[in-house]
Amino acid sequence: MKALVTGAAGFIGSHLVEALIKRDYEVTCLVRKTSDLKWLEHLDIKYIFGDLSALETYSGKIAGFDYIFHLAGLTKAVSEKDFYTANSDNTRKLLQATAERTQNLKRFVFLSSLAAIGPVCNGNPVTEDSAPAPVSNYGRSKLEGEKAVWEFKSRIPVTIIRPPGVYGPRDKDFFVLFKAIKKGFFPYWGKCFYSLLYVEDLVQGIIQSAEKKEAEGRAFFLSDNIVHTNEEIAREISSALNTKAIKLILPRSIMPFLAFIGQKIDKKGIINVDRINDFQYSNWTCDINRAQKELGFSTKITLREGMKWTADWYRIHQWL
């Protein structure tokens, strides 16, 4: 089986590539020439070097694949236009090239996000039937990417996966929280509720959704099926780091200012003006009943195990 993976050099993408190889897939990775390939260098894979924004210059290479896993996109950007270019426009370009060039495709999987649907507004975790109400440019651009996928569903077999917060080895977003707790504090702006997923469980769900005929033309939320509070998450990270951390109380009113400063310090960091719109909401949870019934999806890694393994990886690789 031949698979094309976009975003393969990233956190989730590199784990997906490893898992596909273990399942005897022949994997080709679409990456930019400037991509850092350190997580892929040891793997027996092929490359297509190119930027999705210039896909028309090499669209002929998007052919002969059984599966396409589209993970490339932006989770952080300074400009609204950059979000839409990466998450919507480039997705449409890849879909068009796929429809024109790839025969007998078994599945096109688009990795979206819970952010595309938005936070809980009625007290119950969102489902695939919930009306989309994204609150950030990131979420809105991912929703536009989903719309592009649905436009092509009569021409190619598609599936959309919407994960919540994903953590694990190589992740740079949760690493910010690990660093803070390592220093003895964690930011707290009131009790919050989150769905989470360890990266290896997400990857298995992505592959399941590609290989299951029942998943064609469907969207799925994936999570560990437990509602976690921010206090619980901090407690498990503290335990994994063998340290104690106190709450650093942050009024919601100053969060936009902190995001502005954070963006000045690190334009690619998770603390930025756009993503702070997501943090203003206290309930980001999703229902995975459809995935359980139609995919047989379940997770293997508990929050405690996942946080410990992630902390161990950060230490081994001298991130902490």
C-alpha positions in Angstrom: 0.0 0.0 0.0 1.3 3.4 -1.0 0.7 6.4 1.3 1.4 10.1 0.9 1.8 12.1 4.1 1.8 15.9 4.2 3.1 17.6 7.3 5.3 14.5 7.9 8.1 16.4 9.5 5.9 17.7 12.3 4.9 16.4 15.7 1.9 14.3 14.6 3.1 13.6 11.1 6.4 12.0 12.1 4.6 9.7 14.5 2.1 8.8 11.7 4.9 8.0 9.3 6.5 5.6 11.8 3.2 3.8 12.4 2.5 3.4 8.7 5.9 1.9 8.1 5.3 -0.6 10.9 2.1 -1.6 9.0 4.2 -2.2 5.9 3.0 0.9 4.0 5.3 2.4 1.4 5.4 6.0 2.5 6.2 9.1 0.6 6.4 12.4 2.5 5.6 15.8 1.0 7.8 18.3 2.7 9.3 21.7 2.1 13.0 21.9 1.2 13.4 24.0 4.4 11.7 21.4 6.6 13.7 19.9 9.5 13.7 16.2 8.8 15.4 15.0 12.0 12.4 12.8 13.0 12.4 11.1 9.6 16.0 10.7 8.7 16.2 7.1 10.1 13.2 5.9 8.2 13.0 4.1 4.9 10.8 6.6 3.0 10.6 8.6 -0.2 10.3 12.4 -0.5 8.5 14.9 -2.6 10.0 18.3 -2.0 7.7 21.2 -2.5 5.4 23.8 -1.0 1.7 23.1 -1.2 1.1 26.8 -2.1 3.0 26.0 -5.4 1.5 22.6 -5.9 0.7 23.3 -9.5 4.5 23.1 -10.3 4.7 19.5 -9.3 1.1 18.2 -9.2 2.0 15.4 -11.5 3.8 13.7 -8.6 0.5 13.4 -6.7 -0.4 10.2 -8.4 -0.4 6.4 -7.7 -1.2 6.6 -4.0 -3.6 4.3 -2.2 -3.9 6.7 0.8 -3.3 10.4 1.3 -3.0 11.7 4.8 -3.2 15.5 4.8 -1.7 16.8 8.1 0.1 19.9 6.8 -1.2 23.2 8.1 -0.6 26.0 10.5 -1.6 25.9 14.1 0.1 29.3 14.8 0.5 32.3 12.6 0.7 36.1 13.0 -1.6 36.9 10.0 -5.1 35.7 9.4 -4.2 35.3 5.7 -1.5 32.8 6.5 -4.0 30.6 8.4 -6.4 30.5 5.5 -3.6 30.0 2.9 -2.2 27.0 4.8 -5.3 25.4 6.2 -7.9 26.1 3.5 -6.4 27.2 0.2 -3.6 24.6 0.2 -6.1 21.9 1.2 -8.2 22.7 -1.8 -5.2 22.6 -4.1 -4.2 19.2 -2.8 -7.8 17.9 -3.2 -7.9 19.2 -6.8 -4.6 17.6 -7.7 -5.7 14.3 -6.0 -9.0 14.3 -7.9 -7.2 14.9 -11.2 -4.1 12.7 -10.8 -4.8 9.8 -8.4 -6.8 6.8 -9.6 -8.3 4.2 -7.3 -7.6 6.2 -4.2 -8.8 4.3 -1.1 -9.0 7.4 1.2 -8.0 11.0 1.6 -7.8 11.8 5.4 -7.8 15.4 6.5 -6.6 16.2 10.0 -8.8 19.0 11.2 -9.3 20.1 14.8 -11.8 20.5 17.6 -11.1 24.2 17.1 -12.9 24.0 13.8 -16.2 23.3 15.7 -15.4 25.4 18.7 -15.9 25.2 22.5 -18.8 23.7 24.4 -21.7 26.2 24.6 -24.5 24.1 26.1 -22.8 22.2 28.8 -22.4 19.0 26.7 -19.4 17.9 24.8 -19.6 18.7 21.1 -20.5 16.0 18.6 -20.2 15.7 14.9 -23.8 17.1 14.7 -22.9 20.3 16.6 -23.1 23.5 14.6 -19.6 24.8 14.0 -18.8 27.9 16.0 -15.0 28.4 15.9 -13.6 31.3 18.0 -10.2 31.8 16.4 -8.7 32.3 13.0 -7.0 29.0 13.4 -10.4 27.3 14.0 -12.2 29.2 11.2 -9.4 28.3 8.7 -9.6 24.6 9.6 -13.4 24.7 9.2 -12.8 26.2 5.7 -10.4 23.3 5.0 -13.2 20.9 6.0 -15.6 22.6 3.6 -13.1 22.1 0.8 -12.9 18.4 1.7 -16.7 18.0 1.6 -16.8 19.7 -1.8 -14.7 16.9 -3.2 -16.4 13.9 -1.5 -18.3 12.9 -4.6 -15.0 12.7 -6.5 -12.7 11.1 -4.0 -13.3 9.1 -0.8 -12.7 11.4 2.2 -12.6 11.3 6.0 -12.1 14.1 8.5 -10.5 13.6 11.9 -11.0 16.3 14.6 -8.6 15.8 17.5 -8.6 17.9 20.7 -5.4 18.8 22.5 -2.7 16.3 21.5 0.4 15.6 23.6 3.4 13.3 23.5 7.1 13.1 22.6 8.2 15.9 20.1 5.3 18.2 21.0 6.2 21.8 21.5 2.9 23.2 22.7 2.4 21.2 25.9 6.1 21.6 26.4 5.4 25.2 27.4 3.3 24.0 30.3 5.9 21.4 31.3 8.6 24.1 31.4 6.4 26.3 33.6 5.6 23.5 36.0 9.3 22.5 36.1 9.9 26.1 37.4 7.3 25.6 40.1 4.1 27.2 38.8 1.3 26.7 36.3 -0.9 29.4 34.8 -4.5 29.4 36.1 -7.4 31.5 34.9 -10.2 29.5 36.4 -11.3 25.9 36.2 -11.3 24.6 32.6 -12.3 21.3 31.0 -10.5 19.5 28.2 -10.6 16.5 26.0 -7.0 15.2 25.4 -5.3 12.5 23.3 -1.9 10.9 23.4 -0.2 11.1 20.0 0.1 7.4 19.5 -3.6 6.9 20.1 -4.4 9.6 17.7 -2.2 8.0 15.0 -3.9 4.7 15.4 -7.3 6.4 15.1 -6.2 8.2 11.9 -5.1 4.9 10.4 -8.3 3.2 11.5 -10.3 5.9 9.8 -8.4 5.4 6.6 -8.7 1.7 6.4 -12.3 1.3 7.6 -14.9 1.5 4.7 -17.5 2.8 7.2 -15.4 6.0 7.7 -15.7 7.1 4.1 -17.5 10.5 3.9 -17.6 10.8 7.7 -16.0 13.1 10.3 -14.9 11.9 13.7 -13.9 13.3 17.0 -11.1 11.4 18.8 -10.1 11.7 22.4 -9.3 9.5 25.4 -13.0 9.8 26.3 -12.3 11.4 29.7 -13.0 15.0 30.6 -9.8 16.4 32.2 -9.6 19.6 34.3 -6.6 22.0 34.0 -5.8 21.2 37.6 -5.7 17.5 36.9 -3.4 18.0 33.9 -1.1 20.1 36.0 -1.1 17.6 38.8 -0.1 14.7 36.4 2.7 16.8 34.8 4.0 17.7 38.3 4.0 14.0 39.2 5.8 13.1 36.0 8.4 15.7 36.7 8.6 14.8 40.4 8.0 18.4 41.4 5.4 20.6 43.0 3.8 23.6 41.3 1.6 26.4 42.6 -1.2 28.2 40.8 -0.2 31.5 39.1 -3.6 33.2 39.0 -4.1 35.1 35.8 -7.2 37.2 35.3 -8.8 36.6 31.9 -8.7 40.3 31.3 -4.9 40.4 31.0 -4.6 37.4 28.7 -4.8 39.3 25.5 -1.9 41.5 26.7 0.2 38.4 27.7 -0.6 36.9 24.3 0.7 40.1 22.6 3.9 39.9 24.6 4.2 36.2 23.9 3.8 36.7 20.2 6.5 39.4 20.2 8.9 36.9 21.9 8.1 33.9 19.8 6.0 34.3 16.7 5.6 30.5 16.4 4.7 29.9 20.1 1.3 28.8 21.3 0.9 32.0 23.4 -0.2 34.4 20.6 -3.0 36.8 19.9 -5.1 34.4 17.9 -4.9 31.3 20.0 -5.6 33.3 23.2 -9.2 33.5 21.8 -9.4 29.7 22.3 -8.0 30.0 25.8 -10.7 32.4 26.8 -13.2 29.6 26.8 -13.3 27.1 29.6 -14.8 23.9 28.1 -13.1 22.2 25.1 -14.5 18.7 25.2 -15.9 16.4 22.5 -18.0 13.2 22.3 -16.3 10.2 20.6 -19.4 7.9 20.5 -19.4 7.9 16.7 -15.7 6.9 16.5 -16.3 4.1 19.1 -19.3 2.7 17.2 -18.2 3.1 13.6 -14.4 2.7 13.9 -14.1 0.6 17.0 -11.8 3.3 18.3 -10.4 3.1 21.8 -7.3 4.4 23.5 -4.5 2.6 25.2 -2.6 5.3 27.0 -3.9 6.9 30.2 -3.2 10.6 31.0 -0.7 9.5 33.8 1.2 7.2 31.5 1.2 9.7 28.6 2.4 12.6 30.7 5.2 10.4 32.2 6.4 9.2 28.9 6.3 12.7 27.5 8.3 14.0 30.4 10.8 11.2 30.1 11.3 12.0 26.4 11.8 15.7 27.1 14.4 14.8 29.7 16.2 12.3 27.5 16.4 14.8 24.6 17.4 17.5 27.0 14.4 19.7 26.4 14.0 19.9 30.2 
